[in-house]
Amino acid sequence: MVSHSPEETQAFGCRLAAHLQPPCWMILQGELGSGKTTLTKGIVSGLGAAQPDEVTSPSFTLVHEYGNDNKVYHVDLYRIENAGELVTLGLEDLLAQKATMIVEWGERLGKDLPAPRLLVQMEYLSDEKRRIKVTRLAT
């Protein structure tokens, strides 16, 4: 899918949310500025966990939590440099919850993630255009 604007990327995230069933892990990959947080705004909104303007990048806090009954965790591993730092995030505690996990820079987690799992690859094409590819990695 090619998005032609941030609004279109967000709308795609909202539509994608309709197909998610917690527990679910979404691994978002793409260079800086490829639209990962914009897509997340749509997913979180589509799941009814928060309004799009309430969703921000967790680059400095590393984990944001949204929703009450329908929990969504938005994780950003951009600043994580080694596996030891992952331990301090407490992701193991989140694994036990029936929640949707959206992980930017999720390739830093390795391959041993719980199922079901989706890989979302985002590619910067131009100032407004992004390519978004969604692949189910496990069920």
C-alpha positions as CSV (number, residue, x, y, z in Angstrom):
1,M,0.0,0.0,0.0
2,V,1.3,3.5,-0.8
3,S,0.1,6.3,1.4
4,H,0.1,9.8,0.0
5,S,-0.2,11.8,3.2
6,P,0.1,11.5,7.0
7,E,-3.7,11.5,7.2
8,E,-3.9,8.5,4.8
9,T,-1.2,6.7,6.8
10,Q,-3.2,7.3,10.0
11,A,-6.5,6.1,8.3
12,F,-4.7,2.9,7.2
13,G,-3.6,2.3,10.8
14,C,-7.2,2.7,11.9
15,R,-8.4,0.2,9.3
16,L,-5.6,-2.2,10.3
17,A,-6.7,-2.0,13.9
18,A,-10.0,-3.6,13.0
19,H,-8.1,-6.8,12.1
20,L,-6.1,-7.0,15.4
21,Q,-7.0,-9.4,18.2
22,P,-5.0,-9.1,21.4
23,P,-2.7,-10.4,22.4
24,C,-0.8,-9.2,19.4
25,W,2.7,-7.9,18.7
26,M,3.2,-5.5,15.8
27,I,6.8,-4.9,14.9
28,L,7.3,-1.6,13.0
29,Q,10.4,-1.2,10.8
30,G,11.5,1.8,8.8
31,E,14.0,4.6,8.8
32,L,13.5,7.8,10.8
33,G,10.6,9.8,9.4
34,S,9.0,6.8,7.6
35,G,5.7,7.3,9.5
36,K,5.8,4.7,12.2
37,T,4.3,7.0,14.9
38,T,1.8,8.3,12.5
39,L,0.6,4.8,11.7
40,T,0.5,4.1,15.4
41,K,-1.8,7.0,16.0
42,G,-4.3,5.4,13.6
43,I,-3.9,1.9,15.2
44,V,-4.4,3.2,18.8
45,S,-7.3,5.3,17.7
46,G,-8.8,2.4,15.7
47,L,-8.6,0.2,18.8
48,G,-10.4,2.9,20.9
49,A,-7.5,3.2,23.3
50,A,-6.8,7.0,22.7
51,Q,-7.4,9.9,20.3
52,P,-4.8,10.4,17.7
53,D,-3.5,13.6,19.2
54,E,-2.9,11.8,22.5
55,V,-0.4,9.4,20.8
56,T,3.2,10.5,20.8
57,S,6.5,8.9,20.1
58,P,7.9,7.2,23.2
59,S,11.5,7.9,22.1
60,F,12.6,9.2,25.5
61,T,10.2,7.3,27.8
62,L,10.5,4.1,25.7
63,V,7.0,2.8,26.6
64,H,3.6,4.6,26.4
65,E,0.4,2.9,27.7
66,Y,-3.0,3.7,26.2
67,G,-6.5,2.5,27.0
68,N,-8.2,0.9,30.0
69,D,-10.0,-2.2,29.0
70,N,-8.3,-2.5,25.7
71,K,-4.6,-2.0,26.5
72,V,-2.2,-0.8,23.9
73,Y,1.6,-0.5,24.6
74,H,3.6,1.6,22.2
75,V,7.3,0.9,22.6
76,D,10.2,2.6,20.9
77,L,13.5,0.8,20.9
78,Y,15.5,3.3,18.9
79,R,17.7,4.3,21.9
80,I,18.3,0.7,23.0
81,E,21.8,-0.3,22.3
82,N,22.1,-3.8,23.7
83,A,20.1,-6.7,25.1
84,G,20.9,-5.7,28.7
85,E,19.0,-2.5,28.3
86,L,15.9,-4.5,27.1
87,V,15.7,-6.2,30.4
88,T,15.2,-2.9,32.2
89,L,12.1,-2.1,30.2
90,G,10.0,-4.8,31.9
91,L,8.6,-6.1,28.6
92,E,8.3,-9.6,30.3
93,D,5.5,-8.1,32.5
94,L,3.7,-6.8,29.4
95,L,3.9,-10.3,27.8
96,A,1.5,-11.7,30.4
97,Q,-1.2,-9.2,29.5
98,K,-3.9,-9.5,26.8
99,A,-2.8,-6.4,25.1
100,T,-1.7,-5.0,21.7
101,M,2.0,-4.3,21.6
102,I,3.3,-1.8,18.9
103,V,7.1,-1.8,18.8
104,E,9.0,0.7,16.8
105,W,12.5,-0.6,15.9
106,G,11.2,-4.0,17.0
107,E,14.0,-5.8,15.1
108,R,16.1,-5.1,18.2
109,L,14.0,-7.6,20.2
110,G,15.2,-10.5,18.2
111,K,13.2,-13.3,16.7
112,D,11.8,-15.0,19.8
113,L,8.6,-13.1,20.2
114,P,5.3,-14.5,21.2
115,A,2.6,-15.1,18.5
116,P,0.6,-13.7,16.9
117,R,2.9,-11.2,15.3
118,L,2.8,-8.8,12.5
119,L,5.7,-7.1,10.7
120,V,4.9,-3.6,9.3
121,Q,7.6,-2.3,7.0
122,M,7.5,1.4,6.2
123,E,9.5,3.0,3.5
124,Y,10.0,6.8,2.9
125,L,9.3,7.5,-0.8
126,S,9.0,11.3,-0.7
127,D,7.9,14.1,1.6
128,E,4.3,12.9,1.6
129,K,4.5,9.3,0.2
130,R,5.2,6.2,2.2
131,R,5.1,2.5,1.3
132,I,3.5,0.3,4.0
133,K,3.8,-3.5,3.8
134,V,2.1,-5.7,6.4
135,T,3.1,-9.3,6.8
136,R,1.8,-11.9,9.4
137,L,4.8,-13.7,10.8
138,A,3.0,-16.1,13.1
139,T,-0.5,-17.0,14.2
